[in-house]
Amino acid sequence: QVQLVESGGGLVQAGGSLRLSCAASGNIASSNTMGWYRQAPGKQRELVARIHRGESSPKYADSLKGRFTISRDNAENTVYLQMNALKPEDTAVYYCNLALTTWPYNDYWGRGTQVTVSS
């Protein structure tokens, strides 16, 4: 089993920055993608960014390119999300995800961390 624990959420004013962290533990297959999704009230969960263990080209939601940066520490099985120039519309619960890219292709989720951006 795999556990994901997020940290770093909170309340910030518009224009501010936050850094989210997600540490994975357990039986983690080496071929995986780690990433962040978010869900605002009344909206569907959406991809923020994800990065494969062996890739140097992360994938971002088009609307977030340039403000958010994802990175990972493979030795620590940790993924980070640096969020800059935050806007009130970035307010959401941010979820960490680890997806295996080989069989059995399991998907794991953290419990989420609240990010609130005040105007």
Residue frames as qw, qx, qy, qz and C-alpha x, y, z in Angstrom:
[[0.000, 0.888, 0.460, 0.000, 0.00, 0.00, 0.00],
 [0.403, 0.290, 0.006, 0.868, 1.06, 3.57, -0.66],
 [0.210, -0.811, -0.444, 0.318, 0.37, 6.58, 1.56],
 [0.338, 0.497, 0.128, 0.789, 0.57, 10.20, 0.48],
 [0.341, -0.716, -0.418, 0.443, 0.78, 13.03, 2.98],
 [0.301, 0.695, 0.185, 0.626, 0.41, 16.61, 1.82],
 [0.404, -0.650, -0.297, 0.572, 1.54, 19.73, 3.63],
 [0.333, -0.078, 0.195, 0.919, 1.99, 23.43, 3.00],
 [0.034, -0.652, -0.570, -0.499, -1.52, 24.65, 2.34],
 [0.252, -0.455, -0.450, 0.726, -3.00, 27.68, 4.03],
 [0.164, 0.909, 0.372, -0.087, -4.34, 31.18, 3.64],
 [0.477, -0.168, 0.222, 0.834, -2.45, 33.69, 1.52],
 [0.250, 0.735, 0.143, -0.613, -3.23, 37.06, -0.02],
 [0.727, 0.650, 0.208, 0.079, -3.55, 37.47, -3.76],
 [0.350, 0.856, -0.341, 0.168, -0.11, 37.82, -5.31],
 [0.476, -0.633, 0.591, -0.152, 1.52, 35.71, -2.63],
 [0.536, 0.375, -0.748, -0.115, 3.21, 32.33, -2.81],
 [0.795, -0.347, 0.398, -0.300, 2.84, 28.92, -1.25],
 [0.327, 0.429, -0.831, -0.136, 4.81, 25.70, -1.55],
 [0.897, -0.162, 0.110, -0.395, 3.04, 22.39, -1.23],
 [0.051, 0.456, -0.888, 0.001, 4.82, 19.17, -0.40],
 [0.915, -0.045, -0.014, -0.400, 3.69, 15.58, -0.72],
 [0.098, -0.503, 0.857, -0.060, 5.62, 12.67, 0.72],
 [0.869, 0.064, -0.326, -0.367, 4.90, 9.16, -0.48],
 [0.245, -0.449, 0.829, -0.225, 5.63, 6.09, 1.58],
 [0.852, 0.093, 0.406, -0.317, 5.01, 2.38, 1.31],
 [0.657, 0.011, 0.664, 0.355, 5.58, -0.05, -1.52],
 [0.333, 0.804, -0.028, -0.492, 6.22, 2.37, -4.38],
 [0.820, 0.305, 0.360, 0.324, 6.98, 1.02, -7.82],
 [0.418, -0.380, 0.212, 0.798, 9.81, 2.86, -9.51],
 [0.105, 0.244, 0.561, 0.784, 7.82, 3.70, -12.65],
 [0.078, -0.708, -0.657, 0.247, 5.37, 6.33, -11.55],
 [0.113, 0.544, 0.169, 0.814, 4.06, 9.80, -12.05],
 [0.258, -0.516, -0.575, 0.580, 3.46, 12.15, -9.15],
 [0.076, 0.414, 0.327, 0.846, 1.33, 15.20, -9.45],
 [0.074, 0.285, 0.501, -0.814, -1.14, 17.67, -8.08],
 [0.094, -0.524, -0.680, -0.505, -4.82, 18.08, -8.78],
 [0.057, 0.079, 0.414, -0.905, -7.22, 20.59, -7.32],
 [0.138, -0.545, -0.782, -0.271, -10.92, 20.83, -6.70],
 [0.100, -0.118, 0.177, -0.972, -12.75, 24.07, -6.06],
 [0.346, 0.292, 0.705, -0.546, -16.23, 24.12, -4.51],
 [0.613, 0.576, 0.299, -0.450, -18.86, 23.07, -7.05],
 [0.476, 0.691, -0.455, -0.299, -16.25, 22.15, -9.66],
 [0.989, 0.082, -0.112, 0.047, -14.66, 18.97, -10.90],
 [0.646, -0.571, 0.338, 0.377, -11.20, 17.93, -9.87],
 [0.617, 0.782, -0.086, 0.030, -8.65, 19.15, -12.40],
 [0.840, 0.030, -0.053, 0.539, -5.01, 18.53, -13.16],
 [0.168, -0.953, 0.123, 0.222, -2.58, 21.16, -11.91],
 [0.303, 0.728, -0.611, -0.074, 0.72, 19.53, -12.83],
 [0.956, -0.197, 0.217, -0.016, 2.36, 16.12, -12.94],
 [0.185, 0.758, -0.621, -0.072, 5.87, 14.82, -13.42],
 [0.969, 0.051, -0.241, -0.021, 7.16, 11.35, -14.22],
 [0.756, -0.580, 0.187, 0.237, 9.94, 9.90, -12.14],
 [0.703, -0.107, 0.396, 0.581, 12.30, 9.75, -15.08],
 [0.391, 0.699, 0.382, 0.461, 11.25, 12.80, -17.11],
 [0.332, -0.244, -0.137, 0.901, 12.51, 16.32, -17.11],
 [0.150, -0.181, -0.347, -0.908, 9.42, 17.79, -18.84],
 [0.160, 0.311, 0.768, -0.536, 6.50, 18.14, -16.48],
 [0.044, -0.495, -0.660, -0.564, 2.96, 18.61, -17.71],
 [0.016, 0.240, 0.420, -0.875, 0.98, 21.63, -16.55],
 [0.259, 0.750, 0.599, -0.108, -2.55, 22.84, -16.95],
 [0.434, 0.507, 0.261, 0.697, -2.29, 25.46, -19.67],
 [0.185, -0.884, -0.196, -0.381, -3.80, 28.17, -17.49],
 [0.663, -0.738, 0.055, 0.114, -1.16, 27.70, -14.80],
 [0.798, 0.220, 0.023, 0.561, 2.02, 27.68, -16.84],
 [0.283, 0.599, -0.107, 0.742, 4.45, 30.32, -15.67],
 [0.412, -0.654, 0.200, -0.602, 3.00, 30.65, -12.16],
 [0.868, -0.362, 0.282, -0.191, 3.24, 27.10, -10.82],
 [0.390, 0.581, -0.714, -0.011, 6.30, 24.87, -10.82],
 [0.948, -0.259, 0.067, -0.175, 6.33, 21.17, -9.98],
 [0.297, 0.611, -0.721, 0.136, 9.43, 19.29, -8.94],
 [0.934, -0.297, -0.089, -0.178, 10.24, 16.02, -7.26],
 [0.124, -0.644, 0.740, -0.152, 12.91, 14.38, -5.16],
 [0.820, 0.088, -0.504, -0.255, 13.04, 10.75, -6.22],
 [0.392, 0.206, -0.779, 0.443, 15.29, 9.74, -3.35],
 [0.151, 0.029, 0.613, -0.775, 12.70, 11.03, -0.88],
 [0.010, -0.448, -0.858, -0.249, 9.62, 10.09, -2.95],
 [0.031, -0.661, -0.400, 0.634, 8.45, 13.65, -2.51],
 [0.300, 0.533, 0.471, 0.636, 6.80, 16.02, -4.94],
 [0.157, -0.471, -0.272, 0.825, 6.58, 19.78, -4.55],
 [0.242, 0.722, 0.506, 0.405, 4.39, 22.46, -6.03],
 [0.258, -0.302, -0.129, 0.909, 5.65, 26.03, -5.93],
 [0.141, 0.758, 0.598, 0.217, 2.76, 28.40, -6.48],
 [0.277, -0.228, -0.046, 0.932, 3.50, 32.05, -7.22],
 [0.200, 0.001, -0.228, -0.953, 1.35, 35.06, -8.05],
 [0.021, 0.334, 0.935, -0.118, -1.63, 33.33, -6.50],
 [0.288, -0.206, -0.278, -0.893, -5.12, 34.45, -7.45],
 [0.555, -0.065, 0.482, -0.675, -8.44, 34.05, -5.63],
 [0.850, 0.246, -0.186, -0.427, -9.48, 31.58, -8.35],
 [0.457, 0.369, -0.794, 0.155, -6.64, 29.31, -7.22],
 [0.458, -0.282, 0.582, -0.610, -8.60, 28.65, -4.03],
 [0.842, 0.072, -0.424, -0.325, -9.25, 24.92, -3.84],
 [0.795, -0.426, 0.432, -0.025, -8.36, 21.71, -2.10],
 [0.414, 0.660, -0.607, -0.157, -5.12, 20.47, -3.62],
 [0.945, -0.160, 0.256, -0.127, -4.65, 16.72, -3.85],
 [0.078, -0.594, 0.766, 0.233, -1.44, 14.80, -4.33],
 [0.929, 0.241, 0.065, -0.272, -1.55, 11.87, -6.73],
 [0.203, -0.496, 0.809, 0.240, 0.79, 9.00, -7.45],
 [0.860, 0.348, 0.049, -0.368, 0.00, 6.91, -10.50],
 [0.612, -0.280, 0.682, 0.286, 1.85, 3.75, -11.44],
 [0.466, 0.617, -0.324, -0.545, 2.79, 3.73, -15.11],
 [0.341, 0.221, -0.896, -0.176, 3.27, -0.05, -15.21],
 [0.701, -0.349, -0.554, -0.283, 1.05, -2.93, -14.07],
 [0.090, 0.528, 0.844, -0.005, -1.05, -2.87, -11.92],
 [0.067, 0.449, 0.296, 0.840, -1.45, 0.81, -12.85],
 [0.343, -0.653, -0.614, 0.280, -2.76, 1.75, -9.40],
 [0.045, 0.663, 0.077, 0.743, -3.74, 5.29, -8.54],
 [0.490, -0.436, -0.568, 0.496, -3.18, 6.74, -5.07],
 [0.031, -0.768, -0.173, -0.616, -4.47, 9.97, -3.56],
 [0.229, 0.019, -0.561, 0.795, -3.66, 12.08, -0.56],
 [0.069, -0.629, -0.713, 0.301, -6.35, 13.54, 1.66],
 [0.204, 0.775, 0.310, 0.511, -5.86, 17.02, 0.27],
 [0.382, -0.364, -0.283, 0.801, -4.69, 20.35, 1.61],
 [0.153, 0.884, 0.441, -0.035, -6.72, 23.54, 1.52],
 [0.382, -0.017, 0.127, 0.915, -5.33, 26.56, -0.28],
 [0.050, 0.861, 0.497, -0.093, -7.27, 29.79, 0.19],
 [0.388, 0.117, 0.137, 0.904, -6.30, 32.96, -1.64],
 [0.013, -0.777, -0.486, 0.399, -7.91, 36.15, -0.38],
 [0.404, 0.663, 0.297, 0.556, -8.44, 39.19, -2.57]]
